[in-house]
């Protein structure tokens, strides 16, 4: 049993030593800068056709990646950026909660204004409307899923290539 476990352990170690991953190398020769995005990481791309795709990508060959059930040639990519899931969840969640908070707060002020039964409604209604004003913009921002990371545009002389990464 010990020999079997040693054999399995050696195979796993050997496999991890010779294993190579693929990645997307984004480089700009003018400024001598290079960025590496490993396969299966989340990215957001925009093609020259105007199509925007976000998700994990797979590398098919030296000129093609697969994202969101679509094969995209590297020459079709206008812009690419990293899009980590943690950042998406934090930013979108914050925007949804802020939008809902402003909306509910404005509704509560309106209810309070009309339940008083006196002239306070005239003062509280404008405050309630002003409180609700940012909520649609915040919710729309969360739906659009903003990404504050730098994008690498082909128009700025960034080039994309598939490379093998050895660990």
C-alpha positions in Angstrom: 0.0 0.0 0.0 2.9 2.4 0.8 4.5 1.7 -2.6 1.2 2.5 -4.3 0.8 5.8 -2.4 4.4 6.7 -3.2 3.8 6.0 -6.9 0.6 8.1 -7.0 2.4 10.9 -5.1 5.3 10.9 -7.6 3.0 10.9 -10.6 1.1 13.9 -9.2 4.4 15.8 -8.4 5.8 15.0 -11.8 2.7 16.0 -13.6 2.6 19.4 -11.8 6.2 20.0 -12.7 5.8 19.5 -16.4 2.3 20.9 -16.8 2.0 24.0 -18.8 -0.9 26.5 -18.8 -2.0 28.7 -21.5 -2.5 32.4 -21.1 -3.3 35.6 -23.0 -0.3 37.9 -23.3 -1.3 41.6 -23.8 1.7 43.7 -24.8 2.7 47.1 -26.1 6.1 47.3 -27.7 6.2 51.1 -27.7 6.1 51.4 -23.9 7.7 47.9 -23.3 4.8 46.7 -21.1 3.2 43.3 -20.9 0.2 41.9 -19.1 -0.6 38.2 -18.6 -4.1 36.8 -18.1 -4.2 33.1 -17.4 -6.8 30.9 -19.1 -10.1 30.5 -17.2 -9.9 34.0 -15.7 -12.8 36.4 -16.0 -12.4 39.0 -18.7 -14.5 41.6 -20.5 -14.0 42.2 -24.2 -15.5 44.4 -26.8 -15.2 43.4 -30.4 -14.9 45.6 -33.5 -18.5 44.7 -34.2 -19.6 46.4 -31.0 -20.4 43.1 -29.1 -19.5 43.1 -25.4 -18.8 39.8 -23.7 -17.9 39.1 -20.1 -17.0 35.8 -18.5 -14.3 33.1 -18.2 -12.3 32.5 -21.4 -10.8 29.3 -22.8 -8.0 29.2 -25.4 -8.8 27.2 -28.5 -5.7 27.9 -30.6 -3.1 30.5 -31.2 -5.6 32.9 -32.7 -8.9 32.1 -31.1 -10.5 32.3 -27.6 -13.8 31.0 -26.4 -16.0 33.1 -24.2 -19.8 33.0 -23.5 -20.4 30.3 -26.1 -18.7 32.3 -28.8 -15.4 31.8 -30.6 -13.6 35.1 -30.9 -10.5 35.7 -33.0 -7.8 37.8 -31.3 -7.8 40.1 -34.4 -11.5 40.9 -33.7 -10.9 42.2 -30.2 -11.0 46.0 -29.9 -10.6 46.2 -26.1 -10.0 43.7 -23.3 -9.8 44.1 -19.5 -9.7 41.9 -16.5 -13.0 41.4 -14.7 -12.7 39.7 -11.4 -15.8 38.2 -9.9 -15.1 39.6 -6.4 -15.0 43.2 -7.7 -18.2 42.7 -9.7 -20.1 41.4 -6.7 -18.9 44.1 -4.3 -19.5 47.0 -6.7 -22.8 45.8 -8.1 -24.1 44.8 -4.6 -23.1 48.2 -3.2 -24.9 50.0 -6.0 -28.0 47.9 -5.7 -28.2 48.5 -1.9 -27.5 52.2 -2.2 -30.2 52.6 -4.9 -32.7 50.6 -2.8 -31.8 52.5 0.3 -32.5 55.9 -1.4 -35.7 54.7 -2.9 -37.1 53.2 0.4 -35.9 56.2 2.3 -37.8 58.6 0.0 -40.9 56.4 0.1 -40.8 56.4 3.9 -40.4 60.2 4.0 -43.5 60.5 1.7 -45.5 58.2 3.9 -44.4 60.2 6.9 -45.4 63.5 5.2 -48.9 62.3 4.4 -49.5 60.6 7.7 -48.9 63.8 9.6 -52.1 65.4 8.4 -50.8 69.0 8.7 -48.6 71.4 6.7 -45.5 69.3 7.2 -46.3 67.4 4.0 -45.5 70.5 2.0 -42.0 70.5 3.4 -41.4 66.8 3.4 -42.5 65.9 -0.2 -39.7 67.8 -1.9 -37.2 66.2 0.5 -38.7 62.8 -0.3 -38.4 63.4 -4.0 -34.8 64.6 -3.7 -34.0 61.5 -1.6 -35.3 59.2 -4.3 -33.6 61.0 -7.2 -30.3 59.1 -7.2 -31.9 55.6 -6.9 -32.6 55.0 -10.6 -29.0 56.1 -11.6 -27.5 53.8 -9.0 -29.6 50.8 -10.0 -28.8 51.4 -13.7 -25.1 51.6 -12.8 -25.4 48.2 -11.0 -27.1 46.7 -14.0 -24.4 47.9 -16.4 -21.8 46.4 -14.1 -19.0 49.0 -14.0 -15.4 47.9 -14.2 -12.8 50.3 -12.9 -9.8 48.3 -14.1 -7.7 49.5 -17.0 -8.6 48.3 -20.5 -6.1 47.4 -23.1 -7.3 48.8 -26.5 -5.9 47.7 -29.8 -6.2 51.3 -31.0 -3.6 52.2 -28.3 -1.2 49.7 -29.9 -1.9 46.9 -27.5 -1.5 43.5 -29.1 -2.9 40.1 -28.0 -1.2 36.7 -28.3 -1.7 33.3 -26.8 1.3 31.9 -25.0 2.2 28.8 -22.9 3.0 29.5 -19.3 5.4 27.1 -17.5 5.2 27.2 -13.7 
